[in-house]
Amino acid sequence: MKLITPYGVNDLVNLQCRPIPSFQKDNAHLDIYRERVQRKGWAQRWPLLTISDL
């Protein structure tokens, strides 16, 4: 397995989900992030995952 982690592995090993830096800049991008998290059901699939939108 090969991991490509341009922002590090801390979020991965700590079960944290948050938008990438370019999506943190405005509400339009945050809305896309929130919709994707909801649509994919990440909170239900991984109950220990911490989801934040900063």
mmCIF entry with sequence, helices, sheets and N, C-alpha, C, O atoms, coordinates in Angstrom:
data_MODEL
# 
_entry.id   MODEL 
# 
_entity.id                         1 
_entity.type                       polymer 
_entity.pdbx_number_of_molecules   1 
# 
_entity_poly.entity_id                      1 
_entity_poly.type                           'polypeptide(L)' 
_entity_poly.nstd_linkage                   no 
_entity_poly.nstd_monomer                   no 
_entity_poly.pdbx_seq_one_letter_code       MKLITPYGVNDLVNLQCRPIPSFQKDNAHLDIYRERVQRKGWAQRWPLLTISDL 
_entity_poly.pdbx_seq_one_letter_code_can   MKLITPYGVNDLVNLQCRPIPSFQKDNAHLDIYRERVQRKGWAQRWPLLTISDL 
_entity_poly.pdbx_strand_id                 A 
# 
loop_
_entity_poly_seq.entity_id 
_entity_poly_seq.num 
_entity_poly_seq.mon_id 
_entity_poly_seq.hetero 
1 1  MET n 
1 2  LYS n 
1 3  LEU n 
1 4  ILE n 
1 5  THR n 
1 6  PRO n 
1 7  TYR n 
1 8  GLY n 
1 9  VAL n 
1 10 ASN n 
1 11 ASP n 
1 12 LEU n 
1 13 VAL n 
1 14 ASN n 
1 15 LEU n 
1 16 GLN n 
1 17 CYS n 
1 18 ARG n 
1 19 PRO n 
1 20 ILE n 
1 21 PRO n 
1 22 SER n 
1 23 PHE n 
1 24 GLN n 
1 25 LYS n 
1 26 ASP n 
1 27 ASN n 
1 28 ALA n 
1 29 HIS n 
1 30 LEU n 
1 31 ASP n 
1 32 ILE n 
1 33 TYR n 
1 34 ARG n 
1 35 GLU n 
1 36 ARG n 
1 37 VAL n 
1 38 GLN n 
1 39 ARG n 
1 40 LYS n 
1 41 GLY n 
1 42 TRP n 
1 43 ALA n 
1 44 GLN n 
1 45 ARG n 
1 46 TRP n 
1 47 PRO n 
1 48 LEU n 
1 49 LEU n 
1 50 THR n 
1 51 ILE n 
1 52 SER n 
1 53 ASP n 
1 54 LEU n 
# 
_struct_asym.id          A 
_struct_asym.entity_id   1 
# 
loop_
_struct_conf.conf_type_id 
_struct_conf.id 
_struct_conf.pdbx_PDB_helix_id 
_struct_conf.beg_label_comp_id 
_struct_conf.beg_label_asym_id 
_struct_conf.beg_label_seq_id 
_struct_conf.pdbx_beg_PDB_ins_code 
_struct_conf.end_label_comp_id 
_struct_conf.end_label_asym_id 
_struct_conf.end_label_seq_id 
_struct_conf.pdbx_end_PDB_ins_code 
_struct_conf.beg_auth_comp_id 
_struct_conf.beg_auth_asym_id 
_struct_conf.beg_auth_seq_id 
_struct_conf.end_auth_comp_id 
_struct_conf.end_auth_asym_id 
_struct_conf.end_auth_seq_id 
_struct_conf.pdbx_PDB_helix_class 
_struct_conf.details 
_struct_conf.pdbx_PDB_helix_length 
HELX_P HELX_P1 AA1 ASN A 10 ? VAL A 13 ? ASN A 10 VAL A 13 1 ? 4  
HELX_P HELX_P2 AA2 PRO A 21 ? PHE A 23 ? PRO A 21 PHE A 23 5 ? 3  
HELX_P HELX_P3 AA3 ASN A 27 ? LYS A 40 ? ASN A 27 LYS A 40 1 ? 14 
HELX_P HELX_P4 AA4 TRP A 42 ? ARG A 45 ? TRP A 42 ARG A 45 1 ? 4  
# 
_struct_conf_type.id          HELX_P 
_struct_conf_type.criteria    ? 
_struct_conf_type.reference   ? 
# 
_struct_sheet.id               AA1 
_struct_sheet.type             ? 
_struct_sheet.number_strands   2 
_struct_sheet.details          ? 
# 
_struct_sheet_order.sheet_id     AA1 
_struct_sheet_order.range_id_1   1 
_struct_sheet_order.range_id_2   2 
_struct_sheet_order.offset       ? 
_struct_sheet_order.sense        parallel 
# 
loop_
_struct_sheet_range.sheet_id 
_struct_sheet_range.id 
_struct_sheet_range.beg_label_comp_id 
_struct_sheet_range.beg_label_asym_id 
_struct_sheet_range.beg_label_seq_id 
_struct_sheet_range.pdbx_beg_PDB_ins_code 
_struct_sheet_range.end_label_comp_id 
_struct_sheet_range.end_label_asym_id 
_struct_sheet_range.end_label_seq_id 
_struct_sheet_range.pdbx_end_PDB_ins_code 
_struct_sheet_range.beg_auth_comp_id 
_struct_sheet_range.beg_auth_asym_id 
_struct_sheet_range.beg_auth_seq_id 
_struct_sheet_range.end_auth_comp_id 
_struct_sheet_range.end_auth_asym_id 
_struct_sheet_range.end_auth_seq_id 
AA1 1 GLN A 16 ? CYS A 17 ? GLN A 16 CYS A 17 
AA1 2 THR A 50 ? ILE A 51 ? THR A 50 ILE A 51 
# 
loop_
_atom_site.group_PDB 
_atom_site.id 
_atom_site.type_symbol 
_atom_site.label_atom_id 
_atom_site.label_alt_id 
_atom_site.label_comp_id 
_atom_site.label_asym_id 
_atom_site.label_entity_id 
_atom_site.label_seq_id 
_atom_site.pdbx_PDB_ins_code 
_atom_site.Cartn_x 
_atom_site.Cartn_y 
_atom_site.Cartn_z 
_atom_site.occupancy 
_atom_site.B_iso_or_equiv 
_atom_site.pdbx_formal_charge 
_atom_site.auth_seq_id 
_atom_site.auth_comp_id 
_atom_site.auth_asym_id 
_atom_site.auth_atom_id 
_atom_site.pdbx_PDB_model_num 
ATOM 1   N N  . MET A 1 1  ? 0.838   -1.157 0.000  1.00 0.00 ? 1  MET A N  1 
ATOM 2   C CA . MET A 1 1  ? 0.000   0.000  0.000  1.00 0.00 ? 1  MET A CA 1 
ATOM 3   C C  . MET A 1 1  ? 0.893   1.233  0.000  1.00 0.00 ? 1  MET A C  1 
ATOM 4   O O  . MET A 1 1  ? 1.915   1.284  0.685  1.00 0.00 ? 1  MET A O  1 
ATOM 5   N N  . LYS A 1 2  ? 0.486   2.218  -0.778 1.00 0.00 ? 2  LYS A N  1 
ATOM 6   C CA . LYS A 1 2  ? 1.236   3.467  -0.841 1.00 0.00 ? 2  LYS A CA 1 
ATOM 7   C C  . LYS A 1 2  ? 0.294   4.606  -0.465 1.00 0.00 ? 2  LYS A C  1 
ATOM 8   O O  . LYS A 1 2  ? -0.757  4.781  -1.081 1.00 0.00 ? 2  LYS A O  1 
ATOM 9   N N  . LEU A 1 3  ? 0.672   5.369  0.539  1.00 0.00 ? 3  LEU A N  1 
ATOM 10  C CA . LEU A 1 3  ? -0.116  6.517  0.961  1.00 0.00 ? 3  LEU A CA 1 
ATOM 11  C C  . LEU A 1 3  ? 0.491   7.790  0.396  1.00 0.00 ? 3  LEU A C  1 
ATOM 12  O O  . LEU A 1 3  ? 1.701   8.006  0.471  1.00 0.00 ? 3  LEU A O  1 
ATOM 13  N N  . ILE A 1 4  ? -0.350  8.613  -0.160 1.00 0.00 ? 4  ILE A N  1 
ATOM 14  C CA . ILE A 1 4  ? 0.070   9.931  -0.608 1.00 0.00 ? 4  ILE A CA 1 
ATOM 15  C C  . ILE A 1 4  ? -0.608  10.920 0.320  1.00 0.00 ? 4  ILE A C  1 
ATOM 16  O O  . ILE A 1 4  ? -1.830  11.068 0.283  1.00 0.00 ? 4  ILE A O  1 
ATOM 17  N N  . THR A 1 5  ? 0.158   11.590 1.141  1.00 0.00 ? 5  THR A N  1 
ATOM 18  C CA . THR A 1 5  ? -0.402  12.452 2.175  1.00 0.00 ? 5  THR A CA 1 
ATOM 19  C C  . THR A 1 5  ? 0.254   13.831 2.131  1.00 0.00 ? 5  THR A C  1 
ATOM 20  O O  . THR A 1 5  ? 1.154   14.108 2.923  1.00 0.00 ? 5  THR A O  1 
ATOM 21  N N  . PRO A 1 6  ? -0.183  14.697 1.216  1.00 0.00 ? 6  PRO A N  1 
ATOM 22  C CA . PRO A 1 6  ? 0.450   16.003 1.099  1.00 0.00 ? 6  PRO A CA 1 
ATOM 23  C C  . PRO A 1 6  ? 0.287   16.876 2.347  1.00 0.00 ? 6  PRO A C  1 
ATOM 24  O O  . PRO A 1 6  ? 1.041   17.831 2.533  1.00 0.00 ? 6  PRO A O  1 
ATOM 25  N N  . TYR A 1 7  ? -0.690  16.558 3.204  1.00 0.00 ? 7  TYR A N  1 
ATOM 26  C CA . TYR A 1 7  ? -0.892  17.343 4.421  1.00 0.00 ? 7  TYR A CA 1 
ATOM 27  C C  . TYR A 1 7  ? -0.549  16.543 5.672  1.00 0.00 ? 7  TYR A C  1 
ATOM 28  O O  . TYR A 1 7  ? -0.946  16.918 6.775  1.00 0.00 ? 7  TYR A O  1 
ATOM 29  N N  . GLY A 1 8  ? 0.185   15.444 5.510  1.00 0.00 ? 8  GLY A N  1 
ATOM 30  C CA . GLY A 1 8  ? 0.606   14.634 6.648  1.00 0.00 ? 8  GLY A CA 1 
ATOM 31  C C  . GLY A 1 8  ? -0.376  13.524 6.972  1.00 0.00 ? 8  GLY A C  1 
ATOM 32  O O  . GLY A 1 8  ? -1.415  13.392 6.325  1.00 0.00 ? 8  GLY A O  1 
ATOM 33  N N  . VAL A 1 9  ? -0.039  12.720 7.983  1.00 0.00 ? 9  VAL A N  1 
ATOM 34  C CA . VAL A 1 9  ? -0.879  11.576 8.363  1.00 0.00 ? 9  VAL A CA 1 
ATOM 35  C C  . VAL A 1 9  ? -1.561  11.761 9.715  1.00 0.00 ? 9  VAL A C  1 
ATOM 36  O O  . VAL A 1 9  ? -2.270  10.864 10.172 1.00 0.00 ? 9  VAL A O  1 
ATOM 37  N N  . ASN A 1 10 ? -1.360  12.903 10.360 1.00 0.00 ? 10 ASN A N  1 
ATOM 38  C CA . ASN A 1 10 ? -1.948  13.108 11.688 1.00 0.00 ? 10 ASN A CA 1 
ATOM 39  C C  . ASN A 1 10 ? -3.454  12.920 11.692 1.00 0.00 ? 10 ASN A C  1 
ATOM 40  O O  . ASN A 1 10 ? -3.980  12.218 12.556 1.00 0.00 ? 10 ASN A O  1 
ATOM 41  N N  . ASP A 1 11 ? -4.163  13.529 10.749 1.00 0.00 ? 11 ASP A N  1 
ATOM 42  C CA . ASP A 1 11 ? -5.616  13.384 10.705 1.00 0.00 ? 11 ASP A CA 1 
ATOM 43  C C  . ASP A 1 11 ? -6.013  11.929 10.480 1.00 0.00 ? 11 ASP A C  1 
ATOM 44  O O  . ASP A 1 11 ? -6.985  11.453 11.067 1.00 0.00 ? 11 ASP A O  1 
ATOM 45  N N  . LEU A 1 12 ? -5.285  11.237 9.653  1.00 0.00 ? 12 LEU A N  1 
ATOM 46  C CA . LEU A 1 12 ? -5.587  9.836  9.358  1.00 0.00 ? 12 LEU A CA 1 
ATOM 47  C C  . LEU A 1 12 ? -5.466  8.963  10.603 1.00 0.00 ? 12 LEU A C  1 
ATOM 48  O O  . LEU A 1 12 ? -6.384  8.207  10.920 1.00 0.00 ? 12 LEU A O  1 
ATOM 49  N N  . VAL A 1 13 ? -4.370  9.059  11.292 1.00 0.00 ? 13 VAL A N  1 
ATOM 50  C CA . VAL A 1 13 ? -4.164  8.196  12.460 1.00 0.00 ? 13 VAL A CA 1 
ATOM 51  C C  . VAL A 1 13 ? -5.001  8.624  13.659 1.00 0.00 ? 13 VAL A C  1 
ATOM 52  O O  . VAL A 1 13 ? -5.238  7.823  14.563 1.00 0.00 ? 13 VAL A O  1 
ATOM 53  N N  . ASN A 1 14 ? -5.449  9.874  13.680 1.00 0.00 ? 14 ASN A N  1 
ATOM 54  C CA . ASN A 1 14 ? -6.293  10.360 14.770 1.00 0.00 ? 14 ASN A CA 1 
ATOM 55  C C  . ASN A 1 14 ? -7.781  10.341 14.425 1.00 0.00 ? 14 ASN A C  1 
ATOM 56  O O  . ASN A 1 14 ? -8.603  10.876 15.169 1.00 0.00 ? 14 ASN A O  1 
ATOM 57  N N  . LEU A 1 15 ? -8.120  9.726  13.300 1.00 0.00 ? 15 LEU A N  1 
ATOM 58  C CA . LEU A 1 15 ? -9.513  9.616  12.846 1.00 0.00 ? 15 LEU A CA 1 
ATOM 59  C C  . LEU A 1 15 ? -10.211 10.971 12.791 1.00 0.00 ? 15 LEU A C  1 
ATOM 60  O O  . LEU A 1 15 ? -11.315 11.137 13.310 1.00 0.00 ? 15 LEU A O  1 
ATOM 61  N N  . GLN A 1 16 ? -9.553  11.933 12.158 1.00 0.00 ? 16 GLN A N  1 
ATOM 62  C CA . GLN A 1 16 ? -10.111 13.265 12.011 1.00 0.00 ? 16 GLN A CA 1 
ATOM 63  C C  . GLN A 1 16 ? -10.352 13.565 10.540 1.00 0.00 ? 16 GLN A C  1 
ATOM 64  O O  . GLN A 1 16 ? -9.534  13.243 9.679  1.00 0.00 ? 16 GLN A O  1 
ATOM 65  N N  . CYS A 1 17 ? -11.479 14.182 10.275 1.00 0.00 ? 17 CYS A N  1 
ATOM 66  C CA . CYS A 1 17 ? -11.819 14.590 8.917  1.00 0.00 ? 17 CYS A CA 1 
ATOM 67  C C  . CYS A 1 17 ? -12.073 16.086 8.930  1.00 0.00 ? 17 CYS A C  1 
ATOM 68  O O  . CYS A 1 17 ? -12.881 16.577 9.718  1.00 0.00 ? 17 CYS A O  1 
ATOM 69  N N  . ARG A 1 18 ? -11.394 16.803 8.068  1.00 0.00 ? 18 ARG A N  1 
ATOM 70  C CA . ARG A 1 18 ? -11.620 18.236 7.931  1.00 0.00 ? 18 ARG A CA 1 
ATOM 71  C C  . ARG A 1 18 ? -11.269 18.638 6.503  1.00 0.00 ? 18 ARG A C  1 
ATOM 72  O O  . ARG A 1 18 ? -10.555 17.918 5.806  1.00 0.00 ? 18 ARG A O  1 
ATOM 73  N N  . PRO A 1 19 ? -11.768 19.777 6.079  1.00 0.00 ? 19 PRO A N  1 
ATOM 74  C CA . PRO A 1 19 ? -11.499 20.184 4.694  1.00 0.00 ? 19 PRO A CA 1 
ATOM 75  C C  . PRO A 1 19 ? -10.023 20.513 4.484  1.00 0.00 ? 19 PRO A C  1 
ATOM 76  O O  . PRO A 1 19 ? -9.330  20.964 5.396  1.00 0.00 ? 19 PRO A O  1 
ATOM 77  N N  . ILE A 1 20 ? -9.567  20.276 3.266  1.00 0.00 ? 20 ILE A N  1 
ATOM 78  C CA . ILE A 1 20 ? -8.196  20.635 2.923  1.00 0.00 ? 20 ILE A CA 1 
ATOM 79  C C  . ILE A 1 20 ? -8.062  22.161 2.937  1.00 0.00 ? 20 ILE A C  1 
ATOM 80  O O  . ILE A 1 20 ? -9.070  22.859 2.829  1.00 0.00 ? 20 ILE A O  1 
ATOM 81  N N  . PRO A 1 21 ? -6.862  22.685 3.066  1.00 0.00 ? 21 PRO A N  1 
ATOM 82  C CA . PRO A 1 21 ? -6.688  24.140 3.187  1.00 0.00 ? 21 PRO A CA 1 
ATOM 83  C C  . PRO A 1 21 ? -7.383  24.964 2.104  1.00 0.00 ? 21 PRO A C  1 
ATOM 84  O O  . PRO A 1 21 ? -7.930  26.025 2.406  1.00 0.00 ? 21 PRO A O  1 
ATOM 85  N N  . SER A 1 22 ? -7.377  24.511 0.871  1.00 0.00 ? 22 SER A N  1 
ATOM 86  C CA . SER A 1 22 ? -8.021  25.315 -0.186 1.00 0.00 ? 22 SER A CA 1 
ATOM 87  C C  . SER A 1 22 ? -9.536  25.368 -0.021 1.00 0.00 ? 22 SER A C  1 
ATOM 88  O O  . SER A 1 22 ? -10.169 26.289 -0.537 1.00 0.00 ? 22 SER A O  1 
ATOM 89  N N  . PHE A 1 23 ? -10.136 24.408 0.682  1.00 0.00 ? 23 PHE A N  1 
ATOM 90  C CA . PHE A 1 23 ? -11.581 24.415 0.910  1.00 0.00 ? 23 PHE A CA 1 
ATOM 91  C C  . PHE A 1 23 ? -11.952 25.191 2.177  1.00 0.00 ? 23 PHE A C  1 
ATOM 92  O O  . PHE A 1 23 ? -13.137 25.400 2.440  1.00 0.00 ? 23 PHE A O  1 
ATOM 93  N N  . GLN A 1 24 ? -10.971 25.616 2.957  1.00 0.00 ? 24 GLN A N  1 
ATOM 94  C CA . GLN A 1 24 ? -11.233 26.338 4.196  1.00 0.00 ? 24 GLN A CA 1 
ATOM 95  C C  . GLN A 1 24 ? -11.391 27.842 3.959  1.00 0.00 ? 24 GLN A C  1 
ATOM 96  O O  . GLN A 1 24 ? -11.692 28.585 4.892  1.00 0.00 ? 24 GLN A O  1 
ATOM 97  N N  . LYS A 1 25 ? -11.194 28.285 2.741  1.00 0.00 ? 25 LYS A N  1 
ATOM 98  C CA . LYS A 1 25 ? -11.107 29.724 2.470  1.00 0.00 ? 25 LYS A CA 1 
ATOM 99  C C  . LYS A 1 25 ? -12.451 30.421 2.325  1.00 0.00 ? 25 LYS A C  1 
ATOM 100 O O  . LYS A 1 25 ? -12.549 31.614 2.610  1.00 0.00 ? 25 LYS A O  1 
ATOM 101 N N  . ASP A 1 26 ? -13.489 29.713 1.890  1.00 0.00 ? 26 ASP A N  1 
ATOM 102 C CA . ASP A 1 26 ? -14.772 30.386 1.720  1.00 0.00 ? 26 ASP A CA 1 
ATOM 103 C C  . ASP A 1 26 ? -15.935 29.421 1.952  1.00 0.00 ? 26 ASP A C  1 
ATOM 104 O O  . ASP A 1 26 ? -15.772 28.201 1.939  1.00 0.00 ? 26 ASP A O  1 
ATOM 105 N N  . ASN A 1 27 ? -17.099 30.003 2.161  1.00 0.00 ? 27 ASN A N  1 
ATOM 106 C CA . ASN A 1 27 ? -18.279 29.205 2.497  1.00 0.00 ? 27 ASN A CA 1 
ATOM 107 C C  . ASN A 1 27 ? -18.740 28.311 1.354  1.00 0.00 ? 27 ASN A C  1 
ATOM 108 O O  . ASN A 1 27 ? -19.280 27.233 1.604  1.00 0.00 ? 27 ASN A O  1 
ATOM 109 N N  . ALA A 1 28 ? -18.542 28.728 0.108  1.00 0.00 ? 28 ALA A N  1 
ATOM 110 C CA . ALA A 1 28 ? -18.957 27.895 -1.025 1.00 0.00 ? 28 ALA A CA 1 
ATOM 111 C C  . ALA A 1 28 ? -18.208 26.567 -1.010 1.00 0.00 ? 28 ALA A C  1 
ATOM 112 O O  . ALA A 1 28 ? -18.807 25.512 -1.220 1.00 0.00 ? 28 ALA A O  1 
ATOM 113 N N  . HIS A 1 29 ? -16.913 26.615 -0.767 1.00 0.00 ? 29 HIS A N  1 
ATOM 114 C CA . HIS A 1 29 ? -16.131 25.385 -0.713 1.00 0.00 ? 29 HIS A CA 1 
ATOM 115 C C  . HIS A 1 29 ? -16.489 24.558 0.514  1.00 0.00 ? 29 HIS A C  1 
ATOM 116 O O  . HIS A 1 29 ? -16.523 23.330 0.440  1.00 0.00 ? 29 HIS A O  1 
ATOM 117 N N  . LEU A 1 30 ? -16.757 25.209 1.639  1.00 0.00 ? 30 LEU A N  1 
ATOM 118 C CA . LEU A 1 30 ? -17.156 24.472 2.838  1.00 0.00 ? 30 LEU A CA 1 
ATOM 119 C C  . LEU A 1 30 ? -18.493 23.774 2.624  1.00 0.00 ? 30 LEU A C  1 
ATOM 120 O O  . LEU A 1 30 ? -18.706 22.676 3.139  1.00 0.00 ? 30 LEU A O  1 
ATOM 121 N N  . ASP A 1 31 ? -19.391 24.395 1.874  1.00 0.00 ? 31 ASP A N  1 
ATOM 122 C CA . ASP A 1 31 ? -20.673 23.752 1.566  1.00 0.00 ? 31 ASP A CA 1 
ATOM 123 C C  . ASP A 1 31 ? -20.464 22.492 0.738  1.00 0.00 ? 31 ASP A C  1 
ATOM 124 O O  . ASP A 1 31 ? -21.143 21.488 0.955  1.00 0.00 ? 31 ASP A O  1 
ATOM 125 N N  . ILE A 1 32 ? -19.538 22.535 -0.201 1.00 0.00 ? 32 ILE A N  1 
ATOM 126 C CA . ILE A 1 32 ? -19.220 21.350 -1.016 1.00 0.00 ? 32 ILE A CA 1 
ATOM 127 C C  . ILE A 1 32 ? -18.676 20.245 -0.117 1.00 0.00 ? 32 ILE A C  1 
ATOM 128 O O  . ILE A 1 32 ? -19.081 19.089 -0.237 1.00 0.00 ? 32 ILE A O  1 
ATOM 129 N N  . TYR A 1 33 ? -17.771 20.592 0.774  1.00 0.00 ? 33 TYR A N  1 
ATOM 130 C CA . TYR A 1 33 ? -17.198 19.627 1.717  1.00 0.00 ? 33 TYR A CA 1 
ATOM 131 C C  . TYR A 1 33 ? -18.289 19.001 2.582  1.00 0.00 ? 33 TYR A C  1 
ATOM 132 O O  . TYR A 1 33 ? -18.354 17.778 2.711  1.00 0.00 ? 33 TYR A O  1 
ATOM 133 N N  . ARG A 1 34 ? -19.148 19.835 3.177  1.00 0.00 ? 34 ARG A N  1 
ATOM 134 C CA . ARG A 1 34 ? -20.217 19.335 4.045  1.00 0.00 ? 34 ARG A CA 1 
ATOM 135 C C  . ARG A 1 34 ? -21.166 18.404 3.294  1.00 0.00 ? 34 ARG A C  1 
ATOM 136 O O  . ARG A 1 34 ? -21.569 17.364 3.815  1.00 0.00 ? 34 ARG A O  1 
ATOM 137 N N  . GLU A 1 35 ? -21.517 18.783 2.077  1.00 0.00 ? 35 GLU A N  1 
ATOM 138 C CA . GLU A 1 35 ? -22.426 17.953 1.278  1.00 0.00 ? 35 GLU A CA 1 
ATOM 139 C C  . GLU A 1 35 ? -21.790 16.608 0.966  1.00 0.00 ? 35 GLU A C  1 
ATOM 140 O O  . GLU A 1 35 ? -22.461 15.577 1.015  1.00 0.00 ? 35 GLU A O  1 
ATOM 141 N N  . ARG A 1 36 ? -20.521 16.609 0.651  1.00 0.00 ? 36 ARG A N  1 
ATOM 142 C CA . ARG A 1 36 ? -19.824 15.363 0.325  1.00 0.00 ? 36 ARG A CA 1 
ATOM 143 C C  . ARG A 1 36 ? -19.728 14.438 1.541  1.00 0.00 ? 36 ARG A C  1 
ATOM 144 O O  . ARG A 1 36 ? -19.942 13.231 1.425  1.00 0.00 ? 36 ARG A O  1 
ATOM 145 N N  . VAL A 1 37 ? -19.407 15.004 2.702  1.00 0.00 ? 37 VAL A N  1 
ATOM 146 C CA . VAL A 1 37 ? -19.341 14.206 3.929  1.00 0.00 ? 37 VAL A CA 1 
ATOM 147 C C  . VAL A 1 37 ? -20.704 13.578 4.208  1.00 0.00 ? 37 VAL A C  1 
ATOM 148 O O  . VAL A 1 37 ? -20.793 12.398 4.549  1.00 0.00 ? 37 VAL A O  1 
ATOM 149 N N  . GLN A 1 38 ? -21.764 14.372 4.064  1.00 0.00 ? 38 GLN A N  1 
ATOM 150 C CA . GLN A 1 38 ? -23.119 13.877 4.311  1.00 0.00 ? 38 GLN A CA 1 
ATOM 151 C C  . GLN A 1 38 ? -23.509 12.798 3.301  1.00 0.00 ? 38 GLN A C  1 
ATOM 152 O O  . GLN A 1 38 ? -24.014 11.738 3.674  1.00 0.00 ? 38 GLN A O  1 
ATOM 153 N N  . ARG A 1 39 ? -23.268 13.080 2.022  1.00 0.00 ? 39 ARG A N  1 
ATOM 154 C CA . ARG A 1 39 ? -23.658 12.150 0.952  1.00 0.00 ? 39 ARG A CA 1 
ATOM 155 C C  . ARG A 1 39 ? -22.953 10.804 1.081  1.00 0.00 ? 39 ARG A C  1 
ATOM 156 O O  . ARG A 1 39 ? -23.554 9.760  0.824  1.00 0.00 ? 39 ARG A O  1 
ATOM 157 N N  . LYS A 1 40 ? -21.707 10.822 1.470  1.00 0.00 ? 40 LYS A N  1 
ATOM 158 C CA . LYS A 1 40 ? -20.940 9.581  1.572  1.00 0.00 ? 40 LYS A CA 1 
ATOM 159 C C  . LYS A 1 40 ? -21.183 8.826  2.872  1.00 0.00 ? 40 LYS A C  1 
ATOM 160 O O  . LYS A 1 40 ? -20.767 7.675  3.003  1.00 0.00 ? 40 LYS A O  1 
ATOM 161 N N  . GLY A 1 41 ? -21.857 9.464  3.842  1.00 0.00 ? 41 GLY A N  1 
ATOM 162 C CA . GLY A 1 41 ? -22.209 8.790  5.090  1.00 0.00 ? 41 GLY A CA 1 
ATOM 163 C C  . GLY A 1 41 ? -21.022 8.393  5.941  1.00 0.00 ? 41 GLY A C  1 
ATOM 164 O O  . GLY A 1 41 ? -21.029 7.341  6.580  1.00 0.00 ? 41 GLY A O  1 
ATOM 165 N N  . TRP A 1 42 ? -20.006 9.234  5.950  1.00 0.00 ? 42 TRP A N  1 
ATOM 166 C CA . TRP A 1 42 ? -18.784 8.890  6.683  1.00 0.00 ? 42 TRP A CA 1 
ATOM 167 C C  . TRP A 1 42 ? -19.028 8.738  8.186  1.00 0.00 ? 42 TRP A C  1 
ATOM 168 O O  . TRP A 1 42 ? -18.458 7.844  8.812  1.00 0.00 ? 42 TRP A O  1 
ATOM 169 N N  . ALA A 1 43 ? -19.854 9.585  8.763  1.00 0.00 ? 43 ALA A N  1 
ATOM 170 C CA . ALA A 1 43 ? -20.108 9.519  10.214 1.00 0.00 ? 43 ALA A CA 1 
ATOM 171 C C  . ALA A 1 43 ? -20.780 8.199  10.591 1.00 0.00 ? 43 ALA A C  1 
ATOM 172 O O  . ALA A 1 43 ? -20.497 7.639  11.650 1.00 0.00 ? 43 ALA A O  1 
ATOM 173 N N  . GLN A 1 44 ? -21.661 7.705  9.736  1.00 0.00 ? 44 GLN A N  1 
ATOM 174 C CA . GLN A 1 44 ? -22.330 6.437  10.015 1.00 0.00 ? 44 GLN A CA 1 
ATOM 175 C C  . GLN A 1 44 ? -21.399 5.249  9.770  1.00 0.00 ? 44 GLN A C  1 
ATOM 176 O O  . GLN A 1 44 ? -21.434 4.256  10.496 1.00 0.00 ? 44 GLN A O  1 
ATOM 177 N N  . ARG A 1 45 ? -20.585 5.369  8.758  1.00 0.00 ? 45 ARG A N  1 
ATOM 178 C CA . ARG A 1 45 ? -19.689 4.262  8.405  1.00 0.00 ? 45 ARG A CA 1 
ATOM 179 C C  . ARG A 1 45 ? -18.551 4.108  9.410  1.00 0.00 ? 45 ARG A C  1 
ATOM 180 O O  . ARG A 1 45 ? -18.160 2.991  9.747  1.00 0.00 ? 45 ARG A O  1 
ATOM 181 N N  . TRP A 1 46 ? -18.022 5.237  9.886  1.00 0.00 ? 46 TRP A N  1 
ATOM 182 C CA . TRP A 1 46 ? -16.919 5.229  10.852 1.00 0.00 ? 46 TRP A CA 1 
ATOM 183 C C  . TRP A 1 46 ? -17.336 6.066  12.070 1.00 0.00 ? 46 TRP A C  1 
ATOM 184 O O  . TRP A 1 46 ? -17.029 7.256  12.124 1.00 0.00 ? 46 TRP A O  1 
ATOM 185 N N  . PRO A 1 47 ? -18.022 5.473  13.035 1.00 0.00 ? 47 PRO A N  1 
ATOM 186 C CA . PRO A 1 47 ? -18.556 6.236  14.169 1.00 0.00 ? 47 PRO A CA 1 
ATOM 187 C C  . PRO A 1 47 ? -17.489 6.910  15.040 1.00 0.00 ? 47 PRO A C  1 
ATOM 188 O O  . PRO A 1 47 ? -17.807 7.869  15.743 1.00 0.00 ? 47 PRO A O  1 
ATOM 189 N N  . LEU A 1 48 ? -16.268 6.455  15.019 1.00 0.00 ? 48 LEU A N  1 
ATOM 190 C CA . LEU A 1 48 ? -15.214 7.087  15.816 1.00 0.00 ? 48 LEU A CA 1 
ATOM 191 C C  . LEU A 1 48 ? -14.558 8.272  15.106 1.00 0.00 ? 48 LEU A C  1 
ATOM 192 O O  . LEU A 1 48 ? -13.720 8.961  15.689 1.00 0.00 ? 48 LEU A O  1 
ATOM 193 N N  . LEU A 1 49 ? -14.937 8.508  13.859 1.00 0.00 ? 49 LEU A N  1 
ATOM 194 C CA . LEU A 1 49 ? -14.381 9.598  13.066 1.00 0.00 ? 49 LEU A CA 1 
ATOM 195 C C  . LEU A 1 49 ? -14.886 10.937 13.605 1.00 0.00 ? 49 LEU A C  1 
ATOM 196 O O  . LEU A 1 49 ? -16.081 11.112 13.844 1.00 0.00 ? 49 LEU A O  1 
ATOM 197 N N  . THR A 1 50 ? -13.970 11.868 13.790 1.00 0.00 ? 50 THR A N  1 
ATOM 198 C CA . THR A 1 50 ? -14.328 13.223 14.182 1.00 0.00 ? 50 THR A CA 1 
ATOM 199 C C  . THR A 1 50 ? -14.374 14.083 12.925 1.00 0.00 ? 50 THR A C  1 
ATOM 200 O O  . THR A 1 50 ? -13.367 14.247 12.237 1.00 0.00 ? 50 THR A O  1 
ATOM 201 N N  . ILE A 1 51 ? -15.541 14.626 12.634 1.00 0.00 ? 51 ILE A N  1 
ATOM 202 C CA . ILE A 1 51 ? -15.713 15.438 11.433 1.00 0.00 ? 51 ILE A CA 1 
ATOM 203 C C  . ILE A 1 51 ? -15.859 16.887 11.859 1.00 0.00 ? 51 ILE A C  1 
ATOM 204 O O  . ILE A 1 51 ? -16.719 17.222 12.674 1.00 0.00 ? 51 ILE A O  1 
ATOM 205 N N  . SER A 1 52 ? -15.014 17.743 11.303 1.00 0.00 ? 52 SER A N  1 
ATOM 206 C CA . SER A 1 52 ? -15.094 19.165 11.637 1.00 0.00 ? 52 SER A CA 1 
ATOM 207 C C  . SER A 1 52 ? -15.026 19.977 10.353 1.00 0.00 ? 52 SER A C  1 
ATOM 208 O O  . SER A 1 52 ? -14.500 19.527 9.335  1.00 0.00 ? 52 SER A O  1 
ATOM 209 N N  . ASP A 1 53 ? -15.570 21.176 10.428 1.00 0.00 ? 53 ASP A N  1 
ATOM 210 C CA . ASP A 1 53 ? -15.421 22.079 9.285  1.00 0.00 ? 53 ASP A CA 1 
ATOM 211 C C  . ASP A 1 53 ? -14.811 23.402 9.736  1.00 0.00 ? 53 ASP A C  1 
ATOM 212 O O  . ASP A 1 53 ? -15.050 24.463 9.160  1.00 0.00 ? 53 ASP A O  1 
ATOM 213 N N  . LEU A 1 54 ? -14.015 23.288 10.792 1.00 0.00 ? 54 LEU A N  1 
ATOM 214 C CA . LEU A 1 54 ? -13.204 24.376 11.354 1.00 0.00 ? 54 LEU A CA 1 
ATOM 215 C C  . LEU A 1 54 ? -14.075 25.530 11.707 1.00 0.00 ? 54 LEU A C  1 
ATOM 216 O O  . LEU A 1 54 ? -13.584 26.548 12.195 1.00 0.00 ? 54 LEU A O  1 
# 
